[in-house]
């Protein structure tokens, strides 16, 4: 017997026992990647490294026999640092996306490959469930979301991105139309009540997720109808009211209570809410319009007011010549609304160029098709009322200067280039800011942008009060508000359950940077390379006279085609990959040691397994598994140094290599390098409950 | 009948015909002359008397006139005959000479190429990397391959797993690469699995998966060669051959440029080899010329279809290595004069084979009178070829001997035998004195300082190097060889042998300095049978060649050491593991083992004792990591050379799981001395903690590089300044790189550090196996660190995460810094990665790989900062950060413009030239071409 001390605890083990096994007997968890019970230790990953007193270097515990009297530390600072670095080094040479870049690109984390797979297979109902679970308002967002996900799509490297927005809109539309629409299951009531201020996307989403978790959600809003900016900031021709109503109905079905026309600070105060409810979520949005910041700015109509009036059923008189100032989606919406209200001439003035416009290009194109004129590199310097029913807008020409903080070139006025134009009305769509006055003179911490809340949990400085959405970030995308609502629900749930409020920890993800042609080819071998489906639209002539929805949505056929374009670039072992889980546990940063990496490639020649050499960590477990099976060519570690890789020897195929050991090889593989076919159902990393649980355990275990 | 055929007929007959003509012309001239001589005196007397009469008598005058006319006519004819005859003689001699010199078939030198003209010198080649226009088909293998030879190879090399490396080496020797079909055949017909075949074939640097060109060019990547400009040589060769990026073979498939970690001829840096021949002191300028010269001679070979015997090496003819080394060359009778010539690798690379041939010729022409002995490396590699003459116990050492010098050198010591020879030699001497009045004096007398080179040294390990014929067991025994083994076997128990080694305080010379006796004791105490001893001759450290020299020059000593070790630990079998980059060492060890077996020093019942010991040689296959003992064991077992965790140590479970003792060449070479002279004598040398001596290979920017053996405790300054003769070209001493890629740099201000395991470790470097590369102020510390990281990254086995990926990231950072795109954060990351890699690697390679970075960061941090913050390389080395500028001293000779391969300099005679910075590739060719030193690099 050998007696040794591990982390201050003594243990006696038989001679020859490894430190790893000895620690396990004490219940001490040591992370391992290359270790497989029963296999000869590989001692290559160095994740199991421990500190042994008197040894200058760290010892791989999986291969180090316990020595009598040795003193071992398995979790010292140095050990943890070393493990983190080992993980970061492995991640730096990991060629493959853990999850599709679209999913990591989506602020709400929508499992895009997952629902797209369902669309492709015709399971529209299941796809709507996935979309609703993540987005809450999939139909609304499918219409108006700027689709950050599509910008990340690997299709962009050789053509047009997959039409993700169009597809979740399709899923939602079909689901709403089916008559048997998806309503999520509710957990047993907790008896806790949460006040949500603001019925915009953030508030609605928070309500939806809190209700599902069994809490009561009471939504306060100053407007007559719920929906916030979705209803009052977006014109009907982009987001028909019935879609929004139906999606909000789900929250009502789940038991959500709406207290409309009750304004914070007037009808109800934060103090009241804190007193009457177990938790409060402030999602008051950014309601105040920003001025033009020039003399006469009060003469301009705020775009959101124009849109809200139209939505409320009493459209303002804009006259025949409308000038809209701004370059965002609101500006476009205001301009297109003006067209529909009968304006003869609508001009959008923007101070930078078309390239820098923050709105969707498709909106600009649609607006121009509808007759809106775009005037770029122009800024207003004075606005005057002229006799009669018009105003004179004096502008100055701009040129682009050095980049500002946002990275966009700063517009600089060209002296002497002033000119004037006449308009019947001027609409200002410069942006919105948070109206903090309504929060009362409480002790809530505020910043110039809005309410201060922890980005990880959305908790404010006041216990039990959370805040999110535009109210925290300033005016931003609806999908970010949805993400905030979801995060708030998770945090509030933790708070109400008396757990540590930790928010919704994300698994660390490796992202392939831009892929080269060979890598793209590896994907395109699997799918047909077809062009993006074109969204059917209402003819322009019909558009300009009514508030009918412009984009008509995909047909079944178009949707199926579009869905079949998905490359499924994510990893089928995304939730079981040990490398990813440990990377999350140790807070490893995949980009810390970014440098040259292996090529992504994918071998699908075997009927049972898929081999992606770029994700191999060279533990050799599969080589051993193949050698144990003893048939076929087996696998070999070939090459050396950074270029070492596991390959089929003698230029054989995977089937020749692993006639019987394929399953076993995939099982012992700690990463996604070798995976059973269809292990993830083709979907990229839908975290199942177990994985979530595991994750929480990892993340929340005391350090 | 083709034109070629006619040409070759003409060429083969031209010489004899010309010779015949010359003989005829000479004979006829001679007969004419003799005839004239015989006839003229009588006639002259007659005419004279007639002339005398004619002065007084007009009749006689009248009669005489026709006779005078006739005579005049005859004189004219005779003069013309002389003229024409002489002309014919000269012409035919000229033709004969030309034939003899250039056109003779089966001769190395030829100017006739199929294109009818020789290639222009490389400097006037178009700057475009055009492939050499040689009409030789690409060396693509004809499919399918004849696999018959594979079966033969399996028959001779065996079919077990441990034979996989020798099998693959034999296959590569046969096919010049490893065809997949042959590998399949191996796995089909042996017990070796496909995974092992593929794993091993792709692990070792020697093995090539792609067909090789007809000729293999290697430019040494060792440290000494690197600092001497090997990169530029490689670039120039690639350019000359038109080898595309990412490829290593020229488009015609004639030449492949292979990588080699170190050839071990560091004192001749930069070194390159074409096939088996080594060329020392090459430069970017000369390498291209060398290549063209090689191509020219090679063309004649392909035309005539004959295997040429020799090619010019550094302007001289060399015979292949295997012919050069023979046994003692003794003249008919024993003589008091012994002439020794060093035929180590360095010597051969410097042309020692030609010197040997000249010596033999000279001694033969003097009728003997001297014994010529070929010996191994004497250590003065900077002065190779070396000839030592021992006359009545007096020694005279001659350095840098050229074949042309041999005559004078020999004549100083050897008198011709017999009257005829004496007279003939006297005449030759007289003539020689007129032609050349340079006196040949021994090296020690010519270079006064060289005395220091010798006096500071102390020879224990190298006591026989340069003294004996490496392959002569008799020679070895004359110098008390095998006495120690005899003493052990007859008088000492194994335990007593270990005790003696312990008392001597010997520490492992492989680098880490582990007490040898302790290792022996562990192996001796371990249970298991059989036990093995292994001699680690895998000297992979670029810039080190101690083991090569010892194995080449004194192989019996290593064998004796191994036998003593085997006796002490109870082993019955042993291996000598030698790098395949040292072909001469491999051959010598093999021969010496055979000889030792013949004479009963190996095999059963050695010297009549019950002790038996057999020894085999294993050639490495090009993997630095195999110098690590567990990796070396894996390699002998026929696996990929990946280290495995220790414990268990090889002493407990080594080769095939049996107790195994692994000692370095130098450690083993110390043993005979220790056991002969007693442990106290050894312990008295050196320092208390590090007794004995240490062999170093001194290279880099010193005046006298070579193999040196010094007592421990000597300072670095003494080595560099006294032994090495200071820094070359009067530059400033900057640092010493000790221990190669595992070591570190010791800056000049720490030059008083004593050579001692612990003291060196204090500086951040390590003793290592003994490579010492000296740097001057033109060497960039960052670039050196980058060089070493590049080396370790290439040589990492790829097993451990930190070593595989960590060193790669470190290299990337160093690349960035050298490339002028480093950031301040990079230094912090380098620091962190260095610590991580050091602590998180399984074997010595990874654990020490960051040392060069850590030590340069410690001593030359300001250089790193200059690269990052000022985008400046203080040593003017890093290409991205330097510029070439022509100074006013330019004379407008246009040589730089001719040399520039990038077309960055316009040739403008008599006007100061300019380097176009955007076109300049910083190859340095213009700098070496400029006779005025007028190109500044900054």
HADDOCK unambig.tbl for C-alpha pairs under 7 A between the chains (distance, minus, plus):
assign (segid A and resid 44 and name CA) (segid B and resid 799 and name CA) 5.39 0.50 0.50
assign (segid A and resid 44 and name CA) (segid B and resid 800 and name CA) 4.27 0.50 0.50
assign (segid A and resid 44 and name CA) (segid B and resid 801 and name CA) 6.25 0.50 0.50
assign (segid A and resid 45 and name CA) (segid B and resid 800 and name CA) 5.85 0.50 0.50
assign (segid A and resid 45 and name CA) (segid B and resid 801 and name CA) 5.29 0.50 0.50
assign (segid A and resid 46 and name CA) (segid B and resid 800 and name CA) 6.92 0.50 0.50
assign (segid A and resid 46 and name CA) (segid B and resid 801 and name CA) 6.72 0.50 0.50
assign (segid A and resid 46 and name CA) (segid B and resid 840 and name CA) 6.57 0.50 0.50
assign (segid A and resid 57 and name CA) (segid B and resid 839 and name CA) 4.40 0.50 0.50
assign (segid A and resid 57 and name CA) (segid B and resid 840 and name CA) 6.58 0.50 0.50
assign (segid A and resid 58 and name CA) (segid B and resid 839 and name CA) 5.52 0.50 0.50
assign (segid A and resid 58 and name CA) (segid B and resid 840 and name CA) 5.78 0.50 0.50
assign (segid A and resid 63 and name CA) (segid B and resid 645 and name CA) 6.62 0.50 0.50
assign (segid A and resid 64 and name CA) (segid B and resid 647 and name CA) 6.99 0.50 0.50
assign (segid A and resid 82 and name CA) (segid B and resid 836 and name CA) 6.20 0.50 0.50
assign (segid A and resid 86 and name CA) (segid B and resid 801 and name CA) 6.40 0.50 0.50
assign (segid A and resid 86 and name CA) (segid B and resid 802 and name CA) 6.40 0.50 0.50
assign (segid A and resid 89 and name CA) (segid B and resid 805 and name CA) 5.98 0.50 0.50
assign (segid A and resid 89 and name CA) (segid B and resid 806 and name CA) 6.43 0.50 0.50
assign (segid A and resid 90 and name CA) (segid B and resid 801 and name CA) 6.83 0.50 0.50
assign (segid A and resid 593 and name CA) (segid B and resid 809 and name CA) 6.66 0.50 0.50
assign (segid A and resid 595 and name CA) (segid B and resid 809 and name CA) 6.66 0.50 0.50
assign (segid A and resid 618 and name CA) (segid B and resid 799 and name CA) 6.99 0.50 0.50
assign (segid A and resid 633 and name CA) (segid B and resid 194 and name CA) 5.74 0.50 0.50
assign (segid A and resid 633 and name CA) (segid B and resid 195 and name CA) 6.83 0.50 0.50
assign (segid A and resid 634 and name CA) (segid B and resid 195 and name CA) 6.13 0.50 0.50
assign (segid A and resid 635 and name CA) (segid B and resid 195 and name CA) 5.78 0.50 0.50
assign (segid A and resid 636 and name CA) (segid B and resid 195 and name CA) 4.54 0.50 0.50
assign (segid A and resid 636 and name CA) (segid B and resid 198 and name CA) 6.71 0.50 0.50
assign (segid A and resid 636 and name CA) (segid B and resid 199 and name CA) 5.62 0.50 0.50
assign (segid A and resid 637 and name CA) (segid B and resid 199 and name CA) 5.59 0.50 0.50
assign (segid A and resid 638 and name CA) (segid B and resid 198 and name CA) 6.58 0.50 0.50
assign (segid A and resid 638 and name CA) (segid B and resid 199 and name CA) 4.71 0.50 0.50
assign (segid A and resid 638 and name CA) (segid B and resid 202 and name CA) 5.45 0.50 0.50
assign (segid A and resid 638 and name CA) (segid B and resid 203 and name CA) 6.48 0.50 0.50
assign (segid A and resid 639 and name CA) (segid B and resid 202 and name CA) 4.66 0.50 0.50
assign (segid A and resid 639 and name CA) (segid B and resid 203 and name CA) 4.96 0.50 0.50
assign (segid A and resid 640 and name CA) (segid B and resid 203 and name CA) 5.57 0.50 0.50
assign (segid A and resid 640 and name CA) (segid B and resid 796 and name CA) 6.74 0.50 0.50
assign (segid A and resid 640 and name CA) (segid B and resid 797 and name CA) 4.95 0.50 0.50
assign (segid A and resid 640 and name CA) (segid B and resid 798 and name CA) 5.09 0.50 0.50
assign (segid A and resid 641 and name CA) (segid B and resid 793 and name CA) 6.25 0.50 0.50
assign (segid A and resid 641 and name CA) (segid B and resid 794 and name CA) 5.95 0.50 0.50
assign (segid A and resid 641 and name CA) (segid B and resid 795 and name CA) 6.35 0.50 0.50
assign (segid A and resid 641 and name CA) (segid B and resid 796 and name CA) 4.60 0.50 0.50
assign (segid A and resid 641 and name CA) (segid B and resid 797 and name CA) 4.91 0.50 0.50
assign (segid A and resid 641 and name CA) (segid B and resid 798 and name CA) 3.82 0.50 0.50
assign (segid A and resid 641 and name CA) (segid B and resid 804 and name CA) 5.42 0.50 0.50
assign (segid A and resid 642 and name CA) (segid B and resid 798 and name CA) 5.90 0.50 0.50
assign (segid A and resid 642 and name CA) (segid B and resid 804 and name CA) 5.14 0.50 0.50
assign (segid A and resid 642 and name CA) (segid B and resid 805 and name CA) 6.19 0.50 0.50
assign (segid A and resid 642 and name CA) (segid B and resid 808 and name CA) 6.93 0.50 0.50
assign (segid A and resid 644 and name CA) (segid B and resid 798 and name CA) 5.90 0.50 0.50
assign (segid A and resid 649 and name CA) (segid B and resid 194 and name CA) 5.89 0.50 0.50
assign (segid A and resid 649 and name CA) (segid B and resid 195 and name CA) 5.54 0.50 0.50
assign (segid A and resid 649 and name CA) (segid B and resid 198 and name CA) 5.23 0.50 0.50
assign (segid A and resid 650 and name CA) (segid B and resid 180 and name CA) 6.10 0.50 0.50
assign (segid A and resid 650 and name CA) (segid B and resid 184 and name CA) 6.63 0.50 0.50
assign (segid A and resid 650 and name CA) (segid B and resid 194 and name CA) 6.86 0.50 0.50
assign (segid A and resid 650 and name CA) (segid B and resid 198 and name CA) 6.18 0.50 0.50
